[in-house]
Amino acid sequence: MAKKSVIQRALKTPKFKSRVVRRCFMCGRKRGYMRDFDMCRICFREAANEGLIPGIKKSSW
């Protein structure tokens, strides 16, 4: 879980475009971020297993 100050800093518009830091909206994690869902891989997996993301289900073969 990222500190609140780090999350707030990431929400501000940066001076340069290359300084954008995308963070998970649930936990604030910046690594393992998935742009399509706006969350990190860990939160994505938890939400998918609970059925909170429509159209996503666990694969098995």
DSSP file (Angstrom, degrees, kcal/mol; ACC not computed):
  #  RESIDUE AA STRUCTURE BP1 BP2  ACC     N-H-->O    O-->H-N    N-H-->O    O-->H-N    TCO  KAPPA ALPHA  PHI   PSI    X-CA   Y-CA   Z-CA
    1    1 A M              0   0    0      0, 0.0    27,-0.2     0, 0.0     2,-0.1   0.000 360.0 360.0 360.0 123.4    0.0    0.0    0.0
    2    2 A A        -     0   0    0     25,-1.7    27,-0.1     1,-0.1     2,-0.0  -0.423 360.0 -98.1 -77.1 153.0    1.5    3.3   -1.1
    3    3 A K     >  -     0   0    0      1,-0.1     4,-1.9    -2,-0.1     3,-0.2  -0.326  29.5-118.1 -66.9 153.5    1.5    6.3    1.2
    4    4 A K  H  > S+     0   0    0      1,-0.2     4,-2.4     2,-0.2     5,-0.2   0.858 114.2  55.7 -62.3 -35.7   -1.3    8.9    0.7
    5    5 A S  H  > S+     0   0    0      1,-0.2     4,-1.9     2,-0.2    -1,-0.2   0.872 107.1  49.4 -66.7 -35.6    1.3   11.6   -0.1
    6    6 A V  H  > S+     0   0    0     -3,-0.2     4,-1.7     2,-0.2    -1,-0.2   0.885 111.4  49.3 -69.3 -39.0    2.7    9.4   -2.9
    7    7 A I  H  X S+     0   0    0     -4,-1.9     4,-1.2     2,-0.2    -2,-0.2   0.917 111.3  49.1 -66.1 -43.2   -0.7    8.7   -4.4
    8    8 A Q  H  X S+     0   0    0     -4,-2.4     4,-0.9     1,-0.2     3,-0.2   0.873 108.9  53.1 -64.3 -37.4   -1.6   12.4   -4.3
    9    9 A R  H  < S+     0   0    0     -4,-1.9     3,-0.5     1,-0.2    -1,-0.2   0.870 106.8  52.9 -64.9 -36.5    1.7   13.4   -6.0
   10   10 A A  H  < S+     0   0    0     -4,-1.7    11,-0.3     1,-0.2    -1,-0.2   0.776 103.7  57.7 -70.1 -26.1    0.9   10.9   -8.8
   11   11 A L  H  < S+     0   0    0     -4,-1.2    -1,-0.2    -3,-0.2    -2,-0.2   0.741  88.5  92.4 -77.0 -22.9   -2.5   12.5   -9.3
   12   12 A K  S  < S-     0   0    0     -4,-0.9    -3,-0.0    -3,-0.5     0, 0.0  -0.351  90.3-103.3 -69.8 151.8   -1.0   15.9  -10.1
   13   13 A T        -     0   0    0      1,-0.1    -1,-0.1     7,-0.1    -2,-0.1  -0.644  42.3-128.5 -75.4 125.7   -0.3   16.9  -13.6
   14   14 A P        -     0   0    0      0, 0.0     6,-0.1     0, 0.0    -1,-0.1  -0.287  10.3-121.2 -75.8 161.4    3.5   16.6  -14.2
   15   15 A K  S    S+     0   0    0      1,-0.1     2,-0.3     4,-0.1    -2,-0.0   0.878 101.3  33.7 -66.1 -38.4    5.7   19.3  -15.6
   16   16 A F  S >  S-     0   0    0      1,-0.1     3,-1.5     0, 0.0    -1,-0.1  -0.920  81.0-127.4-121.4 147.4    6.8   16.9  -18.4
   17   17 A K  G >  S+     0   0    0     -2,-0.3     3,-1.2     1,-0.3    -1,-0.1   0.798 106.2  61.8 -62.7 -30.4    4.7   14.2  -20.1
   18   18 A S  G 3  S+     0   0    0      1,-0.3    -1,-0.3     3,-0.0    -3,-0.0   0.581  91.4  68.6 -75.5  -7.7    7.3   11.6  -19.6
   19   19 A R  G <   +     0   0    0     -3,-1.5    -1,-0.3     2,-0.1    -2,-0.2   0.354  67.3 129.5 -92.0   6.4    7.0   11.9  -15.8
   20   20 A V    <   -     0   0    0     -3,-1.2     2,-0.6    -4,-0.1   -10,-0.1  -0.419  41.3-162.7 -64.8 130.8    3.5   10.5  -15.6
   21   21 A V        -     0   0    0    -11,-0.3     2,-0.5    -2,-0.1    -2,-0.1  -0.963   5.0-154.2-117.3 114.1    3.3    7.7  -13.0
   22   22 A R        -     0   0    0     -2,-0.6     2,-0.3     8,-0.2    11,-0.1  -0.753  18.2-176.1 -89.8 130.7    0.2    5.5  -13.4
   23   23 A R        -     0   0    0     -2,-0.5     7,-0.2   -16,-0.1     2,-0.2  -0.905  33.8 -95.7-127.7 153.8   -0.9    3.9  -10.2
   24   24 A C     >  -     0   0    0      5,-2.4     4,-1.1    -2,-0.3    15,-0.2  -0.452  28.1-142.6 -63.3 133.7   -3.6    1.4   -9.2
   25   25 A F  T  4 S+     0   0    0     13,-1.6    -1,-0.1     1,-0.2    14,-0.1   0.694  96.5  48.9 -76.1 -16.1   -6.7    3.3   -8.0
   26   26 A M  T  4 S+     0   0    0     12,-0.2    -1,-0.2     3,-0.1    13,-0.1   0.913 132.9   4.0 -87.6 -47.4   -7.3    0.7   -5.3
   27   27 A C  T  4 S-     0   0    0      2,-0.1   -25,-1.7   -26,-0.1    -2,-0.1   0.609  90.1-119.2-117.8 -16.6   -4.0    0.2   -3.6
   28   28 A G     <  +     0   0    0     -4,-1.1     2,-0.1     1,-0.3    -3,-0.1   0.542  55.1 155.4  89.8   6.4   -1.6    2.8   -5.2
   29   29 A R        -     0   0    0      1,-0.1    -5,-2.4    -6,-0.1    -1,-0.3  -0.438  26.9-168.1 -69.4 139.5    0.9    0.3   -6.5
   30   30 A K    >   +     0   0    0     -7,-0.2     3,-0.5    -2,-0.1     2,-0.3   0.655  63.3  75.8-103.6 -18.7    2.8    1.5   -9.6
   31   31 A R  T 3  S+     0   0    0      1,-0.2    10,-0.3    -7,-0.0    -7,-0.1  -0.729  97.0  23.0 -95.4 144.6    4.4   -1.8  -10.7
   32   32 A G  T 3  S+     0   0    0     -2,-0.3     9,-1.6     1,-0.2     2,-0.3   0.830  85.6 168.9  73.5  32.8    2.4   -4.4  -12.5
   33   33 A Y  E <   -A   40   0A   0     -3,-0.5     2,-0.6     7,-0.2     7,-0.2  -0.604  25.8-154.4 -84.6 136.7   -0.1   -1.8  -13.7
   34   34 A M  E >>> -A   39   0A   0      5,-2.4     4,-1.4    -2,-0.3     5,-1.2  -0.947   1.2-161.5-113.3 113.5   -2.7   -2.7  -16.3
   35   35 A R  T 345S+     0   0    0     -2,-0.6    -1,-0.1     1,-0.2     3,-0.1   0.854  86.2  62.0 -63.6 -37.0   -3.9    0.4  -18.3
   36   36 A D  T 345S+     0   0    0      1,-0.2    -1,-0.2     2,-0.1    -2,-0.0   0.825 119.7  25.3 -60.4 -31.6   -7.1   -1.3  -19.6
   37   37 A F  T <45S-     0   0    0     -3,-0.7    -1,-0.2     2,-0.2    -2,-0.2   0.472  98.8-129.2-113.3  -5.2   -8.4   -1.8  -16.1
   38   38 A D  T  <5S+     0   0    0     -4,-1.4   -13,-1.6     1,-0.2     2,-0.3   0.831  75.1  94.8  59.9  35.5   -6.6    1.0  -14.2
   39   39 A M  E   <S-A   34   0A   0     -5,-1.2    -5,-2.4   -15,-0.2    -2,-0.2  -0.970  77.0 -98.2-149.4 164.7   -5.4   -1.4  -11.5
   40   40 A C  E  >  -A   33   0A   0     -2,-0.3     4,-2.4    -7,-0.2    -7,-0.2  -0.282  41.4-103.1 -80.1 169.9   -2.4   -3.5  -10.6
   41   41 A R  H  > S+     0   0    0     -9,-1.6     4,-2.0   -10,-0.3     5,-0.1   0.826 119.0  52.5 -64.6 -32.6   -2.1   -7.2  -11.3
   42   42 A I  H  > S+     0   0    0      2,-0.2     4,-2.1     1,-0.2    -1,-0.2   0.943 113.0  41.8 -71.3 -47.8   -2.8   -8.2   -7.7
   43   43 A C  H  > S+     0   0    0      1,-0.2     4,-2.6     2,-0.2     5,-0.2   0.859 113.1  56.0 -66.3 -34.8   -6.0   -6.1   -7.4
   44   44 A F  H  X S+     0   0    0     -4,-2.4     4,-2.6     2,-0.2    -2,-0.2   0.928 108.2  47.0 -61.5 -45.2   -7.0   -7.3  -10.9
   45   45 A R  H  X S+     0   0    0     -4,-2.0     4,-2.3     2,-0.2    -2,-0.2   0.913 113.1  48.2 -64.8 -42.6   -6.8  -10.9   -9.8
   46   46 A E  H  X S+     0   0    0     -4,-2.1     4,-1.5     1,-0.2    -1,-0.2   0.925 114.6  45.7 -63.5 -44.3   -8.7  -10.4   -6.6
   47   47 A A  H  X>S+     0   0    0     -4,-2.6     5,-2.7     1,-0.2     4,-0.6   0.879 112.7  50.6 -67.7 -37.4  -11.5   -8.5   -8.4
   48   48 A A  H ><5S+     0   0    0     -4,-2.6     3,-0.7    -5,-0.2    -1,-0.2   0.895 108.9  51.2 -67.5 -39.7  -11.7  -11.0  -11.2
   49   49 A N  H 3<5S+     0   0    0     -4,-2.3    -1,-0.2     1,-0.2    -2,-0.2   0.821 110.6  49.2 -67.1 -30.0  -11.9  -13.9   -8.8
   50   50 A E  H 3<5S-     0   0    0     -4,-1.5    -1,-0.2    -5,-0.2    -2,-0.2   0.570 115.6-117.4 -83.7  -9.2  -14.8  -12.1   -6.9
   51   51 A G  T <<5S+     0   0    0     -3,-0.7    -3,-0.2    -4,-0.6    -2,-0.1   0.736  74.8 130.7  82.1  23.6  -16.6  -11.5  -10.3
   52   52 A L      < +     0   0    0     -5,-2.7    -4,-0.2    -6,-0.2    -5,-0.1   0.650  57.4  69.4 -83.9 -15.9  -16.4   -7.7  -10.0
   53   53 A I  S >  S-     0   0    0     -6,-0.6     3,-1.5     3,-0.2     2,-0.1  -0.907  86.1-131.9-105.8 114.1  -15.0   -7.2  -13.6
   54   54 A P  T 3  S+     0   0    0      0, 0.0     3,-0.1     0, 0.0    -2,-0.1  -0.396  87.2  18.9 -67.9 137.5  -17.6   -8.1  -16.2
   55   55 A G  T 3  S+     0   0    0      1,-0.2     2,-0.5    -2,-0.1     0, 0.0   0.388  98.9 108.5  89.3  -3.3  -16.4  -10.4  -19.0
   56   56 A I    <   +     0   0    0     -3,-1.5     2,-0.3    -8,-0.1    -1,-0.2  -0.919  37.3 161.0-111.0 128.4  -13.4  -11.7  -17.1
   57   57 A K        -     0   0    0     -2,-0.5     2,-0.2    -3,-0.1    -8,-0.1  -0.979  45.1 -92.9-141.7 157.3  -13.3  -15.3  -15.8
   58   58 A K        -     0   0    0     -2,-0.3     2,-0.2   -10,-0.2    -2,-0.0  -0.468  42.7-131.0 -71.6 133.2  -10.6  -17.6  -14.6
   59   59 A S        +     0   0    0     -2,-0.2     2,-0.3     2,-0.0    -1,-0.1  -0.556  28.1 174.6 -85.9 150.0   -9.3  -19.9  -17.4
   60   60 A S              0   0    0     -2,-0.2     0, 0.0     1,-0.1     0, 0.0  -0.971 360.0 360.0-151.7 139.8   -8.9  -23.6  -17.0
   61   61 A W              0   0    0     -2,-0.3    -1,-0.1     0, 0.0    -2,-0.0   0.329 360.0 360.0-145.7 360.0   -8.0  -26.3  -19.6
